[in-house]
Amino acid sequence: MEPTIYGMMLDLGMEIEDGTPDCCYGPMQKKGQEACTCCRPDGTDGAGTGIHTEYACDDCGTVVEVDGLGLVFDIREAQQA
């Protein structure tokens, strides 16, 4: 199943702000956060938080990465075993 937010399919660059994406049977779980340099490269820019957040679907394994500006940065499908 494809991840959505507020009933809309997610695309790269789509703004989700502080919403939680859905996939398969409900909300995706927050997997973790890591610092980045793409949305706050010099540490002085007021835009963005400088942190990416990953959400993962417990059912299909799809991962959605959201940048510090609240934009979808990456969508990765689960690796086949």
All heavy atoms as TSV, in Angstrom:
chain	resi	resn	atom	element	x	y	z
A	1	MET	N	N	0.839	-1.179	0.000
A	1	MET	CA	C	0.000	0.000	0.000
A	1	MET	C	C	0.886	1.244	0.000
A	1	MET	O	O	1.977	1.230	0.530
A	1	MET	CB	C	-0.905	-0.032	1.218
A	1	MET	CG	C	-1.982	0.989	1.210
A	1	MET	SD	S	-3.220	0.580	2.457
A	1	MET	CE	C	-4.520	1.591	1.854
A	2	GLU	N	N	0.404	2.300	-0.599
A	2	GLU	CA	C	1.165	3.546	-0.687
A	2	GLU	C	C	0.904	4.423	0.542
A	2	GLU	O	O	-0.224	4.517	1.019
A	2	GLU	CB	C	0.754	4.322	-1.936
A	2	GLU	CG	C	1.055	3.600	-3.233
A	2	GLU	CD	C	2.526	3.575	-3.535
A	2	GLU	OE1	O	3.236	4.524	-3.202
A	2	GLU	OE2	O	2.970	2.575	-4.112
A	3	PRO	N	N	1.942	5.104	1.056
A	3	PRO	CA	C	1.736	6.005	2.191
A	3	PRO	C	C	0.916	7.236	1.793
A	3	PRO	O	O	1.019	7.729	0.670
A	3	PRO	CB	C	3.148	6.391	2.615
A	3	PRO	CG	C	4.038	6.015	1.497
A	3	PRO	CD	C	3.323	5.009	0.660
A	4	THR	N	N	0.107	7.723	2.732
A	4	THR	CA	C	-0.749	8.886	2.506
A	4	THR	C	C	-0.652	9.843	3.689
A	4	THR	O	O	-0.147	9.498	4.754
A	4	THR	CB	C	-2.230	8.463	2.351
A	4	THR	OG1	O	-2.668	7.844	3.568
A	4	THR	CG2	C	-2.425	7.507	1.192
A	5	ILE	N	N	-1.160	11.043	3.478
A	5	ILE	CA	C	-1.334	12.016	4.569
A	5	ILE	C	C	-2.659	12.717	4.304
A	5	ILE	O	O	-2.908	13.172	3.190
A	5	ILE	CB	C	-0.153	13.021	4.664
A	5	ILE	CG1	C	-0.262	13.907	5.891
A	5	ILE	CG2	C	-0.037	13.870	3.428
A	5	ILE	CD1	C	0.288	13.316	7.137
A	6	TYR	N	N	-3.505	12.723	5.281
A	6	TYR	CA	C	-4.842	13.327	5.152
A	6	TYR	C	C	-5.578	12.801	3.918
A	6	TYR	O	O	-6.275	13.536	3.232
A	6	TYR	CB	C	-4.755	14.852	5.116
A	6	TYR	CG	C	-3.953	15.433	6.251
A	6	TYR	CD1	C	-2.828	16.204	6.000
A	6	TYR	CD2	C	-4.299	15.189	7.571
A	6	TYR	CE1	C	-2.076	16.740	7.036
A	6	TYR	CE2	C	-3.543	15.709	8.613
A	6	TYR	CZ	C	-2.443	16.478	8.342
A	6	TYR	OH	O	-1.697	16.989	9.370
A	7	GLY	N	N	-5.377	11.502	3.603
A	7	GLY	CA	C	-6.058	10.867	2.484
A	7	GLY	C	C	-5.428	11.087	1.115
A	7	GLY	O	O	-5.911	10.565	0.124
A	8	MET	N	N	-4.333	11.856	1.039
A	8	MET	CA	C	-3.660	12.118	-0.245
A	8	MET	C	C	-2.378	11.293	-0.336
A	8	MET	O	O	-1.653	11.158	0.654
A	8	MET	CB	C	-3.296	13.599	-0.365
A	8	MET	CG	C	-4.498	14.520	-0.375
A	8	MET	SD	S	-4.017	16.263	-0.490
A	8	MET	CE	C	-3.291	16.517	1.122
A	9	MET	N	N	-2.114	10.745	-1.526
A	9	MET	CA	C	-0.879	9.995	-1.747
A	9	MET	C	C	0.320	10.920	-1.557
A	9	MET	O	O	0.301	12.064	-2.000
A	9	MET	CB	C	-0.849	9.427	-3.165
A	9	MET	CG	C	-1.963	8.457	-3.455
A	9	MET	SD	S	-1.725	6.904	-2.664
A	9	MET	CE	C	-0.791	6.100	-3.903
A	10	LEU	N	N	1.373	10.417	-0.909
A	10	LEU	CA	C	2.574	11.212	-0.690
A	10	LEU	C	C	3.448	11.242	-1.936
A	10	LEU	O	O	3.599	10.233	-2.623
A	10	LEU	CB	C	3.395	10.639	0.460
A	10	LEU	CG	C	2.828	10.809	1.861
A	10	LEU	CD1	C	3.760	10.176	2.879
A	10	LEU	CD2	C	2.619	12.266	2.188
A	11	ASP	N	N	4.027	12.393	-2.200
A	11	ASP	CA	C	5.005	12.586	-3.264
A	11	ASP	C	C	6.206	13.302	-2.664
A	11	ASP	O	O	6.084	14.015	-1.661
A	11	ASP	CB	C	4.446	13.458	-4.395
A	11	ASP	CG	C	3.418	12.732	-5.236
A	11	ASP	OD1	O	3.632	11.544	-5.529
A	11	ASP	OD2	O	2.407	13.362	-5.604
A	12	LEU	N	N	7.365	13.154	-3.287
A	12	LEU	CA	C	8.556	13.861	-2.829
A	12	LEU	C	C	8.297	15.361	-2.884
A	12	LEU	O	O	7.705	15.868	-3.835
A	12	LEU	CB	C	9.766	13.507	-3.694
A	12	LEU	CG	C	10.211	12.051	-3.640
A	12	LEU	CD1	C	11.431	11.849	-4.533
A	12	LEU	CD2	C	10.505	11.602	-2.235
A	13	GLY	N	N	8.723	16.062	-1.862
A	13	GLY	CA	C	8.543	17.507	-1.792
A	13	GLY	C	C	7.194	17.943	-1.238
A	13	GLY	O	O	6.973	19.126	-1.026
A	14	MET	N	N	6.301	16.995	-0.986
A	14	MET	CA	C	4.980	17.334	-0.457
A	14	MET	C	C	5.106	17.791	0.999
A	14	MET	O	O	5.844	17.205	1.781
A	14	MET	CB	C	4.072	16.111	-0.543
A	14	MET	CG	C	2.667	16.347	-0.106
A	14	MET	SD	S	1.732	14.817	-0.371
A	14	MET	CE	C	0.109	15.494	-0.499
A	15	GLU	N	N	4.403	18.842	1.334
A	15	GLU	CA	C	4.464	19.375	2.694
A	15	GLU	C	C	3.499	18.614	3.596
A	15	GLU	O	O	2.319	18.508	3.316
A	15	GLU	CB	C	4.100	20.856	2.692
A	15	GLU	CG	C	4.216	21.504	4.045
A	15	GLU	CD	C	3.961	22.999	3.985
A	15	GLU	OE1	O	3.680	23.539	2.908
A	15	GLU	OE2	O	4.057	23.619	5.046
A	16	ILE	N	N	4.051	18.056	4.693
A	16	ILE	CA	C	3.182	17.398	5.670
A	16	ILE	C	C	3.292	18.048	7.039
A	16	ILE	O	O	2.600	17.658	7.964
A	16	ILE	CB	C	3.446	15.875	5.762
A	16	ILE	CG1	C	4.806	15.581	6.376
A	16	ILE	CG2	C	3.290	15.211	4.422
A	16	ILE	CD1	C	4.951	14.114	6.736
A	17	GLU	N	N	4.177	19.026	7.164
A	17	GLU	CA	C	4.396	19.763	8.412
A	17	GLU	C	C	4.589	18.795	9.557
A	17	GLU	O	O	5.490	17.997	9.551
A	17	GLU	CB	C	3.257	20.742	8.651
A	17	GLU	CG	C	3.152	21.800	7.576
A	17	GLU	CD	C	1.973	22.709	7.776
A	17	GLU	OE1	O	1.151	22.458	8.675
A	17	GLU	OE2	O	1.867	23.676	7.013
A	18	ASP	N	N	3.710	18.842	10.556
A	18	ASP	CA	C	3.872	17.965	11.720
A	18	ASP	C	C	2.861	16.828	11.725
A	18	ASP	O	O	2.633	16.197	12.741
A	18	ASP	CB	C	3.799	18.762	13.010
A	18	ASP	CG	C	2.479	19.517	13.162
A	18	ASP	OD1	O	1.669	19.490	12.220
A	18	ASP	OD2	O	2.266	20.119	14.211
A	19	GLY	N	N	2.246	16.547	10.566
A	19	GLY	CA	C	1.313	15.424	10.463
A	19	GLY	C	C	2.057	14.098	10.467
A	19	GLY	O	O	3.260	14.035	10.259
A	20	THR	N	N	1.334	13.015	10.725
A	20	THR	CA	C	1.905	11.672	10.700
A	20	THR	C	C	1.353	10.928	9.498
A	20	THR	O	O	0.138	10.811	9.365
A	20	THR	CB	C	1.551	10.907	11.996
A	20	THR	OG1	O	2.077	11.615	13.113
A	20	THR	CG2	C	2.136	9.509	11.977
A	21	PRO	N	N	2.231	10.421	8.623
A	21	PRO	CA	C	1.749	9.690	7.452
A	21	PRO	C	C	1.026	8.399	7.856
A	21	PRO	O	O	1.309	7.817	8.901
A	21	PRO	CB	C	3.024	9.354	6.679
A	21	PRO	CG	C	4.115	10.150	7.292
A	21	PRO	CD	C	3.683	10.515	8.656
A	22	ASP	N	N	0.104	7.949	7.006
A	22	ASP	CA	C	-0.598	6.681	7.181
A	22	ASP	C	C	-0.130	5.706	6.115
A	22	ASP	O	O	0.274	6.104	5.025
A	22	ASP	CB	C	-2.116	6.862	7.022
A	22	ASP	CG	C	-2.730	7.691	8.134
A	22	ASP	OD1	O	-2.335	7.502	9.291
A	22	ASP	OD2	O	-3.598	8.515	7.828
A	23	CYS	N	N	-0.230	4.415	6.419
A	23	CYS	CA	C	0.089	3.371	5.454
A	23	CYS	C	C	-0.612	2.097	5.912
A	23	CYS	O	O	-0.788	1.885	7.112
A	23	CYS	CB	C	1.598	3.150	5.382
A	23	CYS	SG	S	2.142	2.185	3.953
A	24	CYS	N	N	-1.004	1.270	4.994
A	24	CYS	CA	C	-1.676	-0.005	5.266
A	24	CYS	C	C	-2.866	0.159	6.206
A	24	CYS	O	O	-3.924	0.525	5.760
A	24	CYS	CB	C	-0.694	-1.056	5.783
A	24	CYS	SG	S	0.491	-1.572	4.519
A	25	TYR	N	N	-2.679	-0.061	7.506
A	25	TYR	CA	C	-3.822	-0.094	8.428
A	25	TYR	C	C	-3.855	1.037	9.444
A	25	TYR	O	O	-4.562	0.948	10.439
A	25	TYR	CB	C	-3.856	-1.439	9.162
A	25	TYR	CG	C	-3.946	-2.591	8.210
A	25	TYR	CD1	C	-2.834	-3.387	7.963
A	25	TYR	CD2	C	-5.122	-2.864	7.530
A	25	TYR	CE1	C	-2.906	-4.436	7.065
A	25	TYR	CE2	C	-5.199	-3.908	6.628
A	25	TYR	CZ	C	-4.097	-4.696	6.408
A	25	TYR	OH	O	-4.171	-5.728	5.514
A	26	GLY	N	N	-3.082	2.101	9.241
A	26	GLY	CA	C	-3.128	3.208	10.186
A	26	GLY	C	C	-1.859	4.042	10.154
A	26	GLY	O	O	-1.061	3.955	9.209
A	27	PRO	N	N	-1.663	4.851	11.192
A	27	PRO	CA	C	-0.511	5.756	11.249
A	27	PRO	C	C	0.815	5.002	11.237
A	27	PRO	O	O	0.947	3.938	11.834
A	27	PRO	CB	C	-0.688	6.499	12.570
A	27	PRO	CG	C	-2.108	6.295	12.963
A	27	PRO	CD	C	-2.541	5.007	12.360
A	28	MET	N	N	1.786	5.587	10.542
A	28	MET	CA	C	3.139	5.025	10.532
A	28	MET	C	C	3.815	5.384	11.856
A	28	MET	O	O	3.512	6.409	12.469
A	28	MET	CB	C	3.938	5.579	9.352
A	28	MET	CG	C	3.337	5.221	8.004
A	28	MET	SD	S	4.211	5.955	6.609
A	28	MET	CE	C	5.520	4.752	6.384
A	29	GLN	N	N	4.728	4.535	12.300
A	29	GLN	CA	C	5.439	4.750	13.555
A	29	GLN	C	C	6.686	5.594	13.330
A	29	GLN	O	O	7.419	5.374	12.358
A	29	GLN	CB	C	5.841	3.403	14.175
A	29	GLN	CG	C	4.661	2.503	14.461
A	29	GLN	CD	C	3.701	3.116	15.449
A	29	GLN	OE1	O	4.097	3.614	16.502
A	29	GLN	NE2	N	2.422	3.113	15.113
A	30	LYS	N	N	6.937	6.547	14.237
A	30	LYS	CA	C	8.157	7.350	14.139
A	30	LYS	C	C	9.341	6.438	14.420
A	30	LYS	O	O	9.415	5.809	15.469
A	30	LYS	CB	C	8.140	8.503	15.132
A	30	LYS	CG	C	9.289	9.473	14.937
A	30	LYS	CD	C	9.269	10.591	15.939
A	30	LYS	CE	C	8.240	11.611	15.543
A	30	LYS	NZ	N	8.341	12.830	16.375
A	31	LYS	N	N	10.238	6.329	13.447
A	31	LYS	CA	C	11.368	5.410	13.537
A	31	LYS	C	C	12.584	6.058	14.189
A	31	LYS	O	O	13.315	5.437	14.920
A	31	LYS	CB	C	11.712	4.905	12.138
A	31	LYS	CG	C	12.820	3.899	12.076
A	31	LYS	CD	C	13.029	3.451	10.646
A	31	LYS	CE	C	14.205	2.508	10.533
A	31	LYS	NZ	N	14.458	2.161	9.146
A	32	GLY	N	N	12.812	7.310	13.895
A	32	GLY	CA	C	13.979	7.985	14.447
A	32	GLY	C	C	14.222	9.318	13.781
A	32	GLY	O	O	13.507	9.717	12.867
A	33	GLN	N	N	15.238	10.005	14.274
A	33	GLN	CA	C	15.609	11.305	13.737
A	33	GLN	C	C	17.116	11.350	13.583
A	33	GLN	O	O	17.842	10.702	14.331
A	33	GLN	CB	C	15.164	12.433	14.665
A	33	GLN	CG	C	13.678	12.542	14.805
A	33	GLN	CD	C	13.276	13.696	15.708
A	33	GLN	OE1	O	13.910	13.956	16.709
A	33	GLN	NE2	N	12.213	14.371	15.333
A	34	GLU	N	N	17.578	12.124	12.603
A	34	GLU	CA	C	19.011	12.335	12.458
A	34	GLU	C	C	19.279	13.731	11.916
A	34	GLU	O	O	18.462	14.296	11.202
A	34	GLU	CB	C	19.656	11.273	11.575
A	34	GLU	CG	C	19.296	11.341	10.116
A	34	GLU	CD	C	20.023	10.267	9.311
A	34	GLU	OE1	O	19.912	9.098	9.659
A	34	GLU	OE2	O	20.693	10.649	8.335
A	35	ALA	N	N	20.423	14.272	12.305
A	35	ALA	CA	C	20.805	15.606	11.861
A	35	ALA	C	C	21.158	15.579	10.382
A	35	ALA	O	O	21.603	14.569	9.851
A	35	ALA	CB	C	21.998	16.103	12.673
A	36	CYS	N	N	20.910	16.686	9.708
A	36	CYS	CA	C	21.228	16.790	8.288
A	36	CYS	C	C	21.853	18.149	8.008
A	36	CYS	O	O	21.871	19.021	8.852
A	36	CYS	CB	C	19.977	16.603	7.443
A	36	CYS	SG	S	18.845	18.002	7.539
A	37	THR	N	N	22.345	18.313	6.804
A	37	THR	CA	C	22.873	19.605	6.389
A	37	THR	C	C	22.107	20.159	5.200
A	37	THR	O	O	22.428	21.228	4.702
A	37	THR	CB	C	24.363	19.494	6.007
A	37	THR	OG1	O	24.492	18.524	4.984
A	37	THR	CG2	C	25.203	19.111	7.207
A	38	CYS	N	N	21.062	19.441	4.739
A	38	CYS	CA	C	20.361	19.896	3.538
A	38	CYS	C	C	19.325	20.980	3.830
A	38	CYS	O	O	19.057	21.806	2.970
A	38	CYS	CB	C	19.695	18.726	2.822
A	38	CYS	SG	S	18.400	17.933	3.753
A	39	CYS	N	N	18.731	21.000	4.998
A	39	CYS	CA	C	17.705	22.010	5.256
A	39	CYS	C	C	18.183	23.057	6.259
A	39	CYS	O	O	17.445	23.955	6.613
A	39	CYS	CB	C	16.398	21.356	5.714
A	39	CYS	SG	S	16.524	20.261	7.114
A	40	ARG	N	N	19.413	22.970	6.700
A	40	ARG	CA	C	20.019	23.990	7.554
A	40	ARG	C	C	21.534	23.846	7.451
A	40	ARG	O	O	22.206	23.492	8.416
A	40	ARG	CB	C	19.542	23.820	8.985
A	40	ARG	CG	C	19.775	25.038	9.823
A	40	ARG	CD	C	19.039	24.924	11.131
A	40	ARG	NE	N	19.122	26.183	11.829
A	40	ARG	CZ	C	18.496	26.434	12.937
A	40	ARG	NH1	N	17.724	25.529	13.473
A	40	ARG	NH2	N	18.621	27.592	13.526
A	41	PRO	N	N	22.088	24.108	6.277
A	41	PRO	CA	C	23.484	23.782	6.006
A	41	PRO	C	C	24.523	24.491	6.858
A	41	PRO	O	O	25.536	23.900	7.197
A	41	PRO	CB	C	23.662	24.139	4.540
A	41	PRO	CG	C	22.553	25.062	4.214
A	41	PRO	CD	C	21.428	24.726	5.151
A	42	ASP	N	N	24.292	25.743	7.215
A	42	ASP	CA	C	25.337	26.455	7.954
A	42	ASP	C	C	24.999	26.659	9.423
A	42	ASP	O	O	25.755	27.295	10.153
A	42	ASP	CB	C	25.628	27.806	7.300
A	42	ASP	CG	C	24.412	28.702	7.252
A	42	ASP	OD1	O	23.348	28.313	7.780
A	42	ASP	OD2	O	24.517	29.794	6.681
A	43	GLY	N	N	23.872	26.129	9.865
A	43	GLY	CA	C	23.493	26.263	11.265
A	43	GLY	C	C	22.943	27.628	11.625
A	43	GLY	O	O	22.522	27.852	12.747
A	44	THR	N	N	22.937	28.580	10.678
A	44	THR	CA	C	22.454	29.921	10.987
A	44	THR	C	C	21.155	30.243	10.271
A	44	THR	O	O	20.479	31.199	10.622
A	44	THR	CB	C	23.492	30.990	10.596
A	44	THR	OG1	O	23.749	30.883	9.199
A	44	THR	CG2	C	24.777	30.785	11.371
A	45	ASP	N	N	20.804	29.469	9.254
A	45	ASP	CA	C	19.572	29.692	8.507
A	45	ASP	C	C	18.379	29.394	9.399
A	45	ASP	O	O	18.293	28.340	10.010
A	45	ASP	CB	C	19.549	28.792	7.271
A	45	ASP	CG	C	18.358	29.064	6.370
A	45	ASP	OD1	O	17.535	29.929	6.716
A	45	ASP	OD2	O	18.265	28.421	5.324
A	46	GLY	N	N	17.444	30.310	9.500
A	46	GLY	CA	C	16.280	30.127	10.357
A	46	GLY	C	C	15.270	29.141	9.816
A	46	GLY	O	O	14.398	28.683	10.525
A	47	ALA	N	N	15.358	28.784	8.534
A	47	ALA	CA	C	14.398	27.849	7.948
A	47	ALA	C	C	14.800	26.421	8.279
A	47	ALA	O	O	15.958	26.056	8.200
A	47	ALA	CB	C	14.339	28.033	6.436
A	48	GLY	N	N	13.832	25.621	8.670
A	48	GLY	CA	C	14.078	24.212	8.938
A	48	GLY	C	C	14.689	23.964	10.290
A	48	GLY	O	O	15.131	24.877	10.981
A	49	THR	N	N	14.690	22.719	10.675
A	49	THR	CA	C	15.218	22.348	11.987
A	49	THR	C	C	16.579	21.693	11.898
A	49	THR	O	O	17.245	21.531	12.912
A	49	THR	CB	C	14.264	21.348	12.676
A	49	THR	OG1	O	14.217	20.153	11.903
A	49	THR	CG2	C	12.880	21.927	12.848
A	50	GLY	N	N	16.983	21.279	10.690
A	50	GLY	CA	C	18.244	20.572	10.542
A	50	GLY	C	C	18.137	19.120	10.967
A	50	GLY	O	O	19.143	18.459	11.168
A	51	ILE	N	N	16.920	18.604	11.106
A	51	ILE	CA	C	16.714	17.223	11.528
A	51	ILE	C	C	15.719	16.547	10.593
A	51	ILE	O	O	14.677	17.099	10.278
A	51	ILE	CB	C	16.182	17.166	12.977
A	51	ILE	CG1	C	17.237	17.708	13.932
A	51	ILE	CG2	C	15.767	15.756	13.351
A	51	ILE	CD1	C	16.835	17.719	15.372
A	52	HIS	N	N	16.064	15.335	10.143
A	52	HIS	CA	C	15.148	14.517	9.343
A	52	HIS	C	C	14.478	13.503	10.264
A	52	HIS	O	O	15.110	12.970	11.162
A	52	HIS	CB	C	15.900	13.771	8.247
A	52	HIS	CG	C	16.238	14.631	7.075
A	52	HIS	ND1	N	16.246	14.165	5.793
A	52	HIS	CD2	C	16.578	15.937	6.994
A	52	HIS	CE1	C	16.580	15.139	4.970
A	52	HIS	NE2	N	16.789	16.224	5.680
A	53	THR	N	N	13.205	13.253	10.039
A	53	THR	CA	C	12.455	12.271	10.806
A	53	THR	C	C	12.011	11.151	9.877
A	53	THR	O	O	11.540	11.417	8.778
A	53	THR	CB	C	11.212	12.925	11.453
A	53	THR	OG1	O	11.642	14.023	12.253
A	53	THR	CG2	C	10.452	11.931	12.310
A	54	GLU	N	N	12.172	9.911	10.316
A	54	GLU	CA	C	11.737	8.763	9.531
A	54	GLU	C	C	10.517	8.124	10.178
A	54	GLU	O	O	10.464	7.961	11.400
A	54	GLU	CB	C	12.850	7.718	9.414
A	54	GLU	CG	C	13.978	8.147	8.523
A	54	GLU	CD	C	14.977	7.029	8.279
A	54	GLU	OE1	O	14.974	6.039	9.035
A	54	GLU	OE2	O	15.762	7.163	7.335
A	55	TYR	N	N	9.537	7.786	9.344
A	55	TYR	CA	C	8.341	7.071	9.764
A	55	TYR	C	C	8.333	5.740	9.024
A	55	TYR	O	O	8.629	5.692	7.836
A	55	TYR	CB	C	7.076	7.855	9.404
A	55	TYR	CG	C	6.950	9.156	10.128
A	55	TYR	CD1	C	7.468	10.327	9.592
A	55	TYR	CD2	C	6.315	9.233	11.361
A	55	TYR	CE1	C	7.358	11.536	10.258
A	55	TYR	CE2	C	6.200	10.434	12.035
A	55	TYR	CZ	C	6.722	11.581	11.479
A	55	TYR	OH	O	6.617	12.780	12.142
A	56	ALA	N	N	7.997	4.638	9.723
A	56	ALA	CA	C	7.987	3.315	9.106
A	56	ALA	C	C	6.638	2.640	9.316
A	56	ALA	O	O	6.005	2.804	10.360
A	56	ALA	CB	C	9.088	2.443	9.706
A	57	CYS	N	N	6.210	1.882	8.308
A	57	CYS	CA	C	4.978	1.104	8.391
A	57	CYS	C	C	5.320	-0.260	9.004
A	57	CYS	O	O	6.197	-0.963	8.497
A	57	CYS	CB	C	4.356	0.924	7.008
A	57	CYS	SG	S	2.859	-0.084	7.034
A	58	ASP	N	N	4.632	-0.634	10.071
A	58	ASP	CA	C	4.878	-1.918	10.722
A	58	ASP	C	C	4.411	-3.091	9.872
A	58	ASP	O	O	4.860	-4.214	10.070
A	58	ASP	CB	C	4.182	-1.976	12.084
A	58	ASP	CG	C	4.843	-1.066	13.107
A	58	ASP	OD1	O	6.036	-0.742	12.941
A	58	ASP	OD2	O	4.154	-0.675	14.069
A	59	ASP	N	N	3.500	-2.858	8.934
A	59	ASP	CA	C	2.957	-3.951	8.129
A	59	ASP	C	C	3.782	-4.235	6.877
A	59	ASP	O	O	4.175	-5.364	6.641
A	59	ASP	CB	C	1.503	-3.656	7.744
A	59	ASP	CG	C	0.601	-3.628	8.958
A	59	ASP	OD1	O	0.588	-4.619	9.716
A	59	ASP	OD2	O	-0.071	-2.604	9.163
A	60	CYS	N	N	4.053	-3.213	6.052
A	60	CYS	CA	C	4.746	-3.452	4.780
A	60	CYS	C	C	6.209	-3.021	4.804
A	60	CYS	O	O	6.959	-3.343	3.899
A	60	CYS	CB	C	4.014	-2.760	3.627
A	60	CYS	SG	S	4.101	-0.963	3.678
A	61	GLY	N	N	6.636	-2.259	5.819
A	61	GLY	CA	C	8.030	-1.848	5.936
A	61	GLY	C	C	8.412	-0.597	5.183
A	61	GLY	O	O	9.568	-0.189	5.196
A	62	THR	N	N	7.455	0.055	4.517
A	62	THR	CA	C	7.744	1.293	3.793
A	62	THR	C	C	8.214	2.366	4.779
A	62	THR	O	O	7.693	2.477	5.886
A	62	THR	CB	C	6.499	1.777	3.037
A	62	THR	OG1	O	6.145	0.800	2.063
A	62	THR	CG2	C	6.748	3.115	2.350
A	63	VAL	N	N	9.217	3.157	4.366
A	63	VAL	CA	C	9.761	4.232	5.199
A	63	VAL	C	C	9.567	5.558	4.483
A	63	VAL	O	O	9.849	5.681	3.293
A	63	VAL	CB	C	11.264	4.004	5.487
A	63	VAL	CG1	C	11.869	5.189	6.229
A	63	VAL	CG2	C	11.465	2.718	6.265
A	64	VAL	N	N	9.065	6.563	5.217
A	64	VAL	CA	C	8.920	7.927	4.709
A	64	VAL	C	C	9.866	8.811	5.514
A	64	VAL	O	O	9.816	8.824	6.744
A	64	VAL	CB	C	7.467	8.438	4.849
A	64	VAL	CG1	C	7.378	9.907	4.461
A	64	VAL	CG2	C	6.520	7.597	4.014
A	65	GLU	N	N	10.749	9.541	4.821
A	65	GLU	CA	C	11.681	10.455	5.473
A	65	GLU	C	C	11.211	11.886	5.228
A	65	GLU	O	O	10.967	12.284	4.093
A	65	GLU	CB	C	13.090	10.252	4.918
A	65	GLU	CG	C	14.137	11.081	5.613
A	65	GLU	CD	C	15.537	10.779	5.100
A	65	GLU	OE1	O	15.736	9.764	4.409
A	65	GLU	OE2	O	16.426	11.604	5.391
A	66	VAL	N	N	11.058	12.644	6.323
A	66	VAL	CA	C	10.580	14.023	6.266
A	66	VAL	C	C	11.718	14.932	6.719
A	66	VAL	O	O	12.336	14.691	7.766
A	66	VAL	CB	C	9.340	14.212	7.171
A	66	VAL	CG1	C	8.849	15.648	7.130
A	66	VAL	CG2	C	8.233	13.249	6.764
A	67	ASP	N	N	12.005	15.975	5.931
A	67	ASP	CA	C	13.106	16.875	6.294
A	67	ASP	C	C	12.674	17.886	7.347
A	67	ASP	O	O	11.534	17.908	7.784
A	67	ASP	CB	C	13.709	17.546	5.062
A	67	ASP	CG	C	12.810	18.564	4.395
A	67	ASP	OD1	O	11.809	19.006	5.001
A	67	ASP	OD2	O	13.105	18.943	3.246
A	68	GLY	N	N	13.611	18.705	7.759
A	68	GLY	CA	C	13.371	19.680	8.812
A	68	GLY	C	C	12.390	20.772	8.445
A	68	GLY	O	O	11.914	21.506	9.315
A	69	LEU	N	N	12.064	20.897	7.164
A	69	LEU	CA	C	11.079	21.882	6.727
A	69	LEU	C	C	9.671	21.302	6.688
A	69	LEU	O	O	8.720	21.992	6.344
A	69	LEU	CB	C	11.453	22.402	5.329
A	69	LEU	CG	C	12.794	23.120	5.232
A	69	LEU	CD1	C	13.144	23.387	3.785
A	69	LEU	CD2	C	12.770	24.393	6.036
A	70	GLY	N	N	9.541	19.996	7.015
A	70	GLY	CA	C	8.241	19.338	6.971
A	70	GLY	C	C	7.863	18.840	5.592
A	70	GLY	O	O	6.700	18.610	5.293
A	71	LEU	N	N	8.871	18.660	4.709
A	71	LEU	CA	C	8.640	18.184	3.352
A	71	LEU	C	C	9.095	16.729	3.215
A	71	LEU	O	O	10.099	16.332	3.806
A	71	LEU	CB	C	9.413	19.036	2.345
A	71	LEU	CG	C	9.147	20.545	2.391
A	71	LEU	CD1	C	10.076	21.263	1.422
A	71	LEU	CD2	C	7.702	20.841	2.089
A	72	VAL	N	N	8.361	15.951	2.418
A	72	VAL	CA	C	8.748	14.565	2.168
A	72	VAL	C	C	10.067	14.573	1.400
A	72	VAL	O	O	10.152	15.115	0.301
A	72	VAL	CB	C	7.651	13.807	1.390
A	72	VAL	CG1	C	8.129	12.401	1.048
A	72	VAL	CG2	C	6.365	13.751	2.189
A	73	PHE	N	N	11.093	13.995	1.996
A	73	PHE	CA	C	12.440	13.979	1.417
A	73	PHE	C	C	12.691	12.675	0.656
A	73	PHE	O	O	13.360	12.663	-0.365
A	73	PHE	CB	C	13.472	14.143	2.536
A	73	PHE	CG	C	14.889	14.249	2.069
A	73	PHE	CD1	C	15.372	15.433	1.551
A	73	PHE	CD2	C	15.734	13.158	2.144
A	73	PHE	CE1	C	16.678	15.531	1.117
A	73	PHE	CE2	C	17.045	13.247	1.718
A	73	PHE	CZ	C	17.521	14.438	1.202
A	74	ASP	N	N	12.153	11.547	1.166
A	74	ASP	CA	C	12.380	10.258	0.536
A	74	ASP	C	C	11.271	9.292	0.933
A	74	ASP	O	O	10.730	9.374	2.037
A	74	ASP	CB	C	13.732	9.686	0.975
A	74	ASP	CG	C	14.213	8.525	0.124
A	74	ASP	OD1	O	13.665	8.309	-0.978
A	74	ASP	OD2	O	15.146	7.834	0.551
A	75	ILE	N	N	10.934	8.379	0.014
A	75	ILE	CA	C	9.993	7.294	0.281
A	75	ILE	C	C	10.682	6.015	-0.170
A	75	ILE	O	O	11.060	5.880	-1.333
A	75	ILE	CB	C	8.661	7.474	-0.489
A	75	ILE	CG1	C	7.994	8.784	-0.085
A	75	ILE	CG2	C	7.741	6.283	-0.231
A	75	ILE	CD1	C	6.779	9.146	-0.935
A	76	ARG	N	N	10.890	5.092	0.780
A	76	ARG	CA	C	11.593	3.846	0.474
A	76	ARG	C	C	10.680	2.658	0.765
A	76	ARG	O	O	10.118	2.568	1.855
A	76	ARG	CB	C	12.861	3.718	1.301
A	76	ARG	CG	C	13.864	4.836	1.047
A	76	ARG	CD	C	15.153	4.654	1.807
A	76	ARG	NE	N	15.042	4.720	3.244
A	76	ARG	CZ	C	15.016	5.840	3.968
A	76	ARG	NH1	N	15.047	7.007	3.350
A	76	ARG	NH2	N	14.949	5.804	5.263
A	77	GLU	N	N	10.572	1.768	-0.212
A	77	GLU	CA	C	9.812	0.541	0.002
A	77	GLU	C	C	10.669	-0.457	0.739
A	77	GLU	O	O	11.909	-0.407	0.676
A	77	GLU	CB	C	9.340	-0.026	-1.330
A	77	GLU	CG	C	8.321	0.861	-2.018
A	77	GLU	CD	C	7.798	0.238	-3.302
A	77	GLU	OE1	O	8.119	-0.929	-3.574
A	77	GLU	OE2	O	7.072	0.934	-4.009
A	78	ALA	N	N	10.031	-1.390	1.427
A	78	ALA	CA	C	10.751	-2.412	2.184
A	78	ALA	C	C	11.622	-3.255	1.268
A	78	ALA	O	O	11.267	-3.510	0.116
A	78	ALA	CB	C	9.773	-3.304	2.924
A	79	GLN	N	N	12.761	-3.666	1.765
A	79	GLN	CA	C	13.656	-4.537	1.023
A	79	GLN	C	C	13.092	-5.947	1.004
A	79	GLN	O	O	12.663	-6.457	2.029
A	79	GLN	CB	C	15.053	-4.565	1.665
A	79	GLN	CG	C	15.730	-3.209	1.700
A	79	GLN	CD	C	16.118	-2.727	0.318
A	79	GLN	OE1	O	16.467	-3.519	-0.548
A	79	GLN	NE2	N	16.033	-1.431	0.104
A	80	GLN	N	N	13.083	-6.583	-0.152
A	80	GLN	CA	C	12.615	-7.960	-0.273
A	80	GLN	C	C	13.706	-8.896	0.259
A	80	GLN	O	O	14.879	-8.730	-0.042
A	80	GLN	CB	C	12.313	-8.302	-1.732
A	80	GLN	CG	C	11.181	-7.499	-2.316
A	80	GLN	CD	C	9.832	-7.846	-1.692
A	80	GLN	OE1	O	9.616	-8.968	-1.267
A	80	GLN	NE2	N	8.951	-6.873	-1.615
A	81	ALA	N	N	13.311	-9.871	1.052
A	81	ALA	CA	C	14.279	-10.809	1.639
A	81	ALA	C	C	14.650	-11.909	0.664
A	81	ALA	O	O	14.000	-12.252	-0.227
A	81	ALA	CB	C	13.715	-11.417	2.897
